[in-house]
């Protein structure tokens, strides 16, 4: 998929805050509203309706007390996160690239259902990122009783503006997710809850920060500032799939998925440390897919731990076929990594190397 060419000249709306617009020392932050529950409001009858996001300061008067220069950019048509596509990720990355030099940090308001996918995708697309891109949203809309929207947005903005107290450099130069008092690397986030405020978990990696009375950053877990300029990639390969294994899976199911026309890559969700059935029909399906050039990335179904191909007989033949072990990567980060790496159009040897390499903190070496 080549990056679309939509209109990037979307209007920016300044929001009133405590900071003087002429004060160039105050951090300048851009809020990008893409859609989601955070953009809904409760009307007089108790129903949920899209909010006029230009009036964000009226719904969240707390914003006026922040010592930052805030501007708001809203997508022309809000996107329900269930409808998010790779084209939307590429467009969002282009928007950030367009305004990268003018702002100190970015906060992306996004629906929770696919936020982990979007954060992982942006992590790959925005190579050499040196500024915060903080995804956040809400489980309960603005204006509803006990909404979590205000707290999530306010804290996400504080994180996007944060600097090291001594060096004065960017505190979190990476794509991340902030939700319910925890900051998570974008390639480690997973949505684990639909009914509680603690909607996201960091898999196989420490949280980058926690928000209590103050912000407590785990600096040793945060990626270092890059030594190169931002590069916004423009291609993603959408011919990818996910094959979750389960006892009783049939040859017809596996064969049908691996023979989908245009399939370039597939995430295998295997058992435990990367194990799978040893039935000849199953192994033959995988071998035939590899012979056709389909890349297979082995990811564990377990929330903790990692893939160790060859530890047991059930995964010993995977490496021989050329299946790549995903270590402790999440499914969300694996899907978007396949899209990104295959979209680069590099050689087979380089593709294998990149899939097995930690690119954006998605695997623990």
Beta strands, then each sheet from edge to edge (+ up, - down):
strand 1: 13-15
strand 2: 28-33
strand 3: 40-42
strand 4: 48-50
strand 5: 69-74
strand 6: 105-109
strand 7: 126-127
strand 8: 132-136
strand 9: 175-179
strand 10: 182-185
strand 11: 189-191
strand 12: 200-202
strand 13: 209-211
strand 14: 215-217
strand 15: 231-232
strand 16: 240-244
strand 17: 265-270
strand 18: 295-300
strand 19: 324-325
sheet 1: 1+ 5- 2- 6- 8- 9- 10+ 13- 14+
sheet 2: 3+ 4-
sheet 3: 7+ 15-
sheet 4: 11+ 12-
sheet 5: 16+ 17+ 18+ 19+
end
